[in-house]
Structures are given as C-alpha cells and as structure tokens.
Amino acid sequence: MRFHTRKWVKPEDLNPNNSLFGGRLLQWIDEEAALYAIIQLENKRIVTKFISEIDFITAPRQGDIIEIGILVTEFGRTSISLKCEVRNKLTRQAILTIDKIVFVNLDENGKTCPHGKTSIRFSKDDFE
C-alpha cells in the first residue's frame, strides 16, 4: 500500500460528535483515488463506477493528520480497481478500509473505452 496524501483534520471537517465527518473523508478518498486512476490510465476522463463496503474503524479527531493509501488490485479492459486504507499518520492506527473502488476509462464522448494498461506506472519512471 502506498500512502500518497495527507490531510489535517480541521474544525470545518468535524461532525456534531467532534470527530471527522464520514462524508468529508469519503470525498477525500474519492478525489485521491480518482487522481491515482487518472495517472495510471493516463486519461483525465474517468468516472467512479463502484465503491464496495466501507469499514469505518476509528474516528479521527480535530488536529489529527491522516494519510490515504491506494493500491491497484486489478486492471480490467476499460477499468481499474483499487483498494484504499486510511490511517493516522503519527500513530499508524487504522481509520477506514475500502476493499474495492472501480473507475472506468472514458473517451472524449463519455463512452467507455479500453485503456491498454496492464501494470502500475510509477512517477519516478516519467523522469528516467
């Protein structure tokens, strides 16, 4: 699992229980996973197709620094499947897991199209 993004839990991110609002965390995850899929598929036209069961394990509090981890689990013909874990950056305590997030590759007309990718591409490879 590669942890790419860190977020600082601020007062505007809290629910009435003074913990991180689940919807805010899901927004952050969807955005991070979409960016990851865009980079892997080399196409900015992708859409979230499916998100499996979401397992909230612990609730971050104001001031916590969390990090979002993404792992590619499968390349389909027109899709990419990811796994996500969120943890507390300092304590490494698990916050949330999602076993499967699927993004679909689209053409310029918004129709699904093959992406031709079969393996993970790393940023460092862009500079070699």
Backbone as JSON, one array per atom type, in Angstrom:
{
  "sequence": "MRFHTRKWVKPEDLNPNNSLFGGRLLQWIDEEAALYAIIQLENKRIVTKFISEIDFITAPRQGDIIEIGILVTEFGRTSISLKCEVRNKLTRQAILTIDKIVFVNLDENGKTCPHGKTSIRFSKDDFE",
  "N": [[0.86, -1.18, 0.0], [0.64, 2.14, -0.93], [0.99, 5.25, 0.5], [-0.2, 8.25, -0.34], [-1.36, 10.78, 0.1], [-1.81, 13.27, 2.55], [-3.91, 14.53, 5.08], [-5.06, 17.12, 7.16], [-7.05, 17.17, 9.93], [-9.44, 19.49, 10.39], [-11.41, 22.06, 12.13], [-13.66, 22.62, 10.45], [-14.11, 20.2, 9.26], [-15.41, 18.52, 10.96], [-18.0, 16.52, 12.53], [-21.15, 16.66, 14.43], [-20.35, 15.14, 16.62], [-17.83, 15.85, 17.12], [-15.85, 14.52, 15.71], [-14.16, 13.39, 12.71], [-16.15, 14.05, 9.94], [-17.79, 11.56, 8.18], [-18.58, 11.78, 5.49], [-16.9, 13.78, 4.53], [-14.42, 12.5, 4.67], [-14.87, 10.44, 2.8], [-15.15, 11.99, 0.51], [-12.52, 12.98, 0.25], [-11.19, 10.56, -0.17], [-12.35, 9.62, -2.59], [-11.53, 11.61, -4.34], [-8.69, 11.4, -4.16], [-8.32, 8.72, -5.0], [-9.39, 8.91, -7.58], [-7.57, 10.71, -8.79], [-5.3, 9.08, -8.68], [-6.11, 6.98, -10.37], [-6.41, 8.4, -12.78], [-3.76, 9.13, -13.29], [-2.59, 6.58, -13.56], [-4.02, 5.5, -15.74], [-3.56, 7.38, -17.6], [-5.4, 9.27, -18.52], [-7.65, 11.84, -18.24], [-10.36, 11.59, -18.25], [-12.22, 9.84, -16.46], [-14.48, 7.88, -14.48], [-16.04, 7.26, -11.29], [-17.15, 4.09, -10.72], [-17.87, 2.1, -8.91], [-18.0, 1.5, -5.44], [-17.06, -0.5, -2.85], [-18.16, -2.06, 0.25], [-17.7, 0.08, 3.01], [-15.55, 0.33, 5.67], [-15.55, 1.79, 8.6], [-13.26, 2.22, 11.07], [-11.95, 3.6, 13.22], [-12.46, 6.88, 14.62], [-11.17, 9.83, 13.47], [-9.96, 12.78, 15.12], [-10.15, 16.37, 15.66], [-7.23, 18.01, 14.6], [-5.79, 15.72, 14.15], [-3.58, 14.06, 11.88], [-4.11, 12.53, 8.92], [-3.54, 9.83, 6.6], [-3.92, 8.74, 3.25], [-4.04, 5.71, 1.66], [-3.45, 3.97, -1.37], [-3.92, 1.17, -3.49], [-3.41, -0.6, -6.44], [-5.46, -3.17, -7.54], [-6.41, -4.54, -9.7], [-6.36, -4.51, -13.26], [-8.75, -3.93, -15.56], [-10.29, -4.32, -18.82], [-11.48, -1.87, -19.55], [-11.37, -0.64, -17.17], [-10.11, 0.16, -13.84], [-9.23, -1.22, -10.77], [-9.1, -0.45, -7.34], [-7.75, -0.57, -4.01], [-8.28, 0.82, -0.78], [-6.85, 2.31, 2.08], [-7.05, 4.1, 5.09], [-5.2, 5.82, 7.49], [-4.01, 6.95, 10.71], [-1.48, 9.27, 10.6], [0.58, 9.67, 12.5], [0.25, 7.75, 14.58], [-0.24, 5.44, 13.22], [-2.6, 4.08, 13.42], [-5.39, 2.32, 12.2], [-8.02, 3.76, 10.31], [-9.99, 3.55, 8.33], [-11.15, 1.22, 5.85], [-11.47, 0.28, 2.45], [-12.32, -2.19, 0.34], [-12.65, -2.32, -2.44], [-12.59, -0.11, -5.13], [-13.81, 0.99, -8.12], [-12.89, 2.42, -11.16], [-13.82, 3.73, -14.32], [-12.63, 4.0, -17.6], [-13.03, 6.6, -19.95], [-13.91, 7.8, -23.26], [-13.57, 10.74, -25.4], [-16.23, 11.3, -25.86], [-17.56, 10.46, -23.68], [-18.03, 7.75, -23.49], [-17.39, 4.35, -22.49], [-14.1, 3.07, -22.87], [-11.33, 1.05, -23.98], [-8.27, 1.01, -22.12], [-5.72, -0.03, -22.31], [-3.76, -0.54, -20.42], [-1.74, -2.53, -18.23], [-0.19, -2.78, -16.03], [1.15, -1.24, -13.03], [2.2, 2.12, -13.1], [4.89, 4.11, -12.18], [5.64, 7.34, -10.83], [8.35, 8.07, -10.78], [9.34, 6.8, -12.98], [8.71, 8.44, -15.06], [10.71, 10.26, -15.34], [13.03, 9.1, -16.14]],
  "CA": [[0.0, 0.0, 0.0], [1.39, 3.39, -0.99], [0.24, 6.36, 1.09], [0.15, 9.4, -1.18], [-1.93, 12.07, 0.51], [-2.04, 13.54, 3.97], [-4.91, 15.56, 5.37], [-5.11, 17.6, 8.53], [-8.46, 17.28, 10.32], [-9.67, 20.85, 10.89], [-12.76, 22.24, 12.7], [-14.72, 22.57, 9.43], [-14.26, 18.8, 8.83], [-15.99, 17.75, 12.06], [-19.44, 16.3, 12.67], [-21.6, 17.07, 15.76], [-19.67, 14.34, 17.63], [-16.46, 16.37, 17.14], [-14.91, 13.64, 15.0], [-14.18, 13.65, 11.28], [-17.38, 13.73, 9.24], [-17.54, 10.47, 7.24], [-18.74, 12.27, 4.12], [-15.69, 14.52, 4.16], [-13.38, 11.5, 4.42], [-15.18, 9.78, 1.53], [-14.81, 12.96, -0.55], [-11.06, 12.97, 0.11], [-10.8, 9.27, -0.75], [-12.78, 9.57, -3.99], [-10.65, 12.51, -5.09], [-7.35, 10.8, -4.22], [-8.38, 7.52, -5.84], [-9.59, 9.36, -8.97], [-6.28, 11.22, -9.27], [-4.43, 7.93, -8.88], [-6.59, 6.29, -11.57], [-6.09, 9.26, -13.92], [-2.33, 9.0, -13.54], [-2.31, 5.23, -14.03], [-4.62, 5.27, -17.05], [-3.13, 8.48, -18.46], [-6.6, 9.84, -19.12], [-8.39, 12.59, -17.21], [-11.79, 11.28, -18.34], [-12.57, 8.59, -15.77], [-15.59, 8.06, -13.53], [-16.18, 6.26, -10.25], [-18.22, 3.16, -11.09], [-18.29, 1.24, -7.81], [-17.27, 1.52, -4.16], [-17.56, -1.61, -2.03], [-18.44, -1.75, 1.65], [-16.76, 0.98, 3.67], [-15.42, -0.09, 7.06], [-15.01, 2.82, 9.49], [-12.67, 1.51, 12.2], [-11.82, 4.59, 14.28], [-12.85, 8.23, 14.22], [-10.16, 10.87, 13.69], [-10.37, 13.99, 15.84], [-9.52, 17.62, 15.23], [-5.79, 18.06, 14.79], [-5.14, 14.5, 13.65], [-3.1, 14.02, 10.5], [-4.42, 11.21, 8.36], [-2.99, 9.6, 5.27], [-4.76, 7.89, 2.41], [-3.25, 4.75, 0.89], [-4.12, 3.38, -2.53], [-3.23, 0.04, -4.08], [-4.1, -1.16, -7.6], [-5.69, -4.6, -7.37], [-6.74, -5.18, -10.98], [-6.59, -3.73, -14.48], [-9.72, -4.51, -16.48], [-10.14, -3.81, -20.18], [-11.84, -0.45, -19.55], [-11.46, -0.2, -15.77], [-9.02, -0.08, -12.89], [-9.76, -1.45, -9.42], [-8.18, -0.02, -6.3], [-8.06, -0.8, -2.59], [-7.93, 2.03, -0.04], [-6.75, 2.3, 3.54], [-6.77, 5.4, 5.7], [-4.64, 5.62, 8.84], [-3.46, 8.11, 11.4], [-0.09, 9.38, 10.18], [1.51, 9.6, 13.61], [0.11, 6.52, 15.37], [-0.46, 4.34, 12.26], [-3.87, 3.43, 13.75], [-6.31, 2.23, 11.08], [-9.22, 4.59, 10.39], [-11.0, 3.11, 7.38], [-10.71, 0.41, 4.71], [-12.39, 0.01, 1.35], [-11.68, -3.27, -0.4], [-12.68, -2.17, -3.9], [-13.1, 1.09, -5.79], [-13.61, 0.78, -9.55], [-13.0, 3.56, -12.05], [-13.96, 3.35, -15.71], [-11.97, 4.87, -18.57], [-13.98, 7.12, -20.94], [-13.37, 8.53, -24.4], [-13.97, 12.16, -25.43], [-17.69, 11.37, -25.94], [-18.13, 9.94, -22.44], [-18.3, 6.32, -23.62], [-16.29, 3.52, -22.0], [-13.15, 2.67, -23.91], [-10.17, 0.34, -23.45], [-7.14, 1.88, -21.76], [-4.49, -0.67, -22.73], [-2.78, -0.65, -19.32], [-1.73, -3.84, -17.57], [0.65, -2.75, -14.82], [1.26, 0.05, -12.34], [3.21, 3.04, -13.58], [5.36, 4.94, -11.07], [6.04, 8.7, -11.23], [9.8, 8.13, -10.99], [9.62, 6.3, -14.33], [8.5, 9.53, -16.01], [11.91, 11.1, -15.4], [14.2, 8.3, -16.5]],
  "C": [[0.9, 1.23, 0.0], [0.5, 4.52, -0.47], [0.71, 7.65, 0.43], [-0.27, 10.74, -0.6], [-2.12, 12.13, 2.01], [-3.06, 14.66, 4.1], [-4.86, 15.86, 6.86], [-6.56, 17.81, 8.89], [-8.65, 18.62, 11.03], [-11.11, 21.0, 11.41], [-13.88, 22.13, 11.67], [-14.96, 21.16, 8.89], [-15.01, 17.94, 9.83], [-17.5, 17.61, 11.98], [-19.87, 16.75, 14.08], [-20.95, 16.29, 16.91], [-18.21, 14.78, 17.81], [-15.42, 15.37, 16.62], [-15.06, 13.94, 13.51], [-15.49, 13.17, 10.66], [-17.07, 12.68, 8.16], [-17.63, 10.9, 5.79], [-17.52, 13.03, 3.63], [-14.56, 13.54, 3.83], [-13.62, 10.79, 3.09], [-14.9, 10.7, 0.34], [-13.31, 12.95, -0.81], [-10.59, 11.68, -0.57], [-11.15, 9.22, -2.23], [-11.87, 10.45, -4.85], [-9.25, 11.91, -5.24], [-7.32, 9.58, -5.13], [-8.57, 7.9, -7.31], [-8.28, 9.9, -9.55], [-5.32, 10.07, -9.55], [-4.81, 7.2, -10.16], [-6.25, 7.09, -12.83], [-4.61, 9.12, -14.29], [-2.0, 7.62, -14.11], [-2.83, 5.0, -15.45], [-4.22, 6.34, -18.07], [-4.3, 9.08, -19.24], [-7.38, 10.56, -18.03], [-9.89, 12.32, -17.24], [-12.05, 9.89, -17.77], [-13.74, 8.9, -14.84], [-15.56, 6.94, -12.5], [-17.38, 5.39, -10.61], [-18.77, 2.43, -9.87], [-17.39, 1.49, -6.6], [-17.9, 0.44, -3.29], [-17.87, -1.12, -0.61], [-17.32, -0.91, 2.25], [-16.74, 0.61, 5.14], [-14.74, 1.02, 7.85], [-14.53, 2.12, 10.76], [-12.53, 2.43, 13.41], [-12.16, 5.97, 13.73], [-11.73, 9.24, 14.5], [-10.77, 12.08, 14.37], [-9.65, 15.22, 15.28], [-8.04, 17.6, 15.57], [-5.06, 16.82, 14.33], [-4.67, 14.71, 12.21], [-3.36, 12.61, 10.0], [-3.73, 11.07, 7.01], [-3.82, 8.55, 4.56], [-3.85, 7.01, 1.56], [-4.08, 4.12, -0.2], [-3.25, 2.25, -3.07], [-4.05, -0.44, -5.28], [-4.24, -2.66, -7.38], [-5.97, -5.3, -8.69], [-6.84, -4.14, -12.09], [-7.58, -4.5, -15.32], [-9.48, -3.93, -17.87], [-10.41, -2.31, -20.25], [-11.82, 0.14, -18.14], [-10.15, -0.42, -15.02], [-9.67, -0.21, -11.52], [-8.68, -1.14, -8.4], [-8.67, -0.48, -4.94], [-7.59, 0.46, -1.87], [-7.86, 1.74, 1.46], [-6.45, 3.72, 3.99], [-6.27, 5.12, 7.11], [-4.18, 6.95, 9.41], [-1.96, 8.15, 11.09], [0.88, 9.15, 11.34], [1.46, 8.28, 14.37], [0.01, 5.27, 14.51], [-1.75, 3.55, 12.56], [-4.79, 3.47, 12.53], [-7.56, 3.07, 11.34], [-10.33, 4.02, 9.53], [-10.36, 2.18, 6.36], [-11.85, 0.3, 3.71], [-11.7, -1.03, 0.48], [-11.65, -3.04, -1.9], [-13.33, -0.86, -4.32], [-12.79, 0.89, -7.27], [-13.84, 2.09, -10.29], [-13.04, 3.05, -13.48], [-13.35, 4.43, -16.59], [-12.99, 5.3, -19.64], [-13.25, 7.78, -22.1], [-13.89, 9.96, -24.37], [-15.48, 12.36, -25.53], [-18.37, 10.82, -24.69], [-18.51, 8.47, -22.5], [-17.12, 5.52, -23.1], [-15.4, 3.12, -23.16], [-11.96, 1.96, -23.25], [-9.03, 1.32, -23.16], [-5.79, 1.27, -22.11], [-3.43, -0.83, -21.65], [-2.89, -2.02, -18.65], [-0.89, -3.87, -16.3], [0.75, -1.33, -14.28], [2.42, 0.84, -12.93], [3.59, 3.94, -12.42], [5.87, 6.28, -11.59], [7.52, 8.78, -11.55], [10.17, 7.67, -12.4], [9.45, 7.39, -15.39], [9.77, 10.33, -16.24], [13.16, 10.36, -15.78], [14.41, 8.33, -18.0]]
}
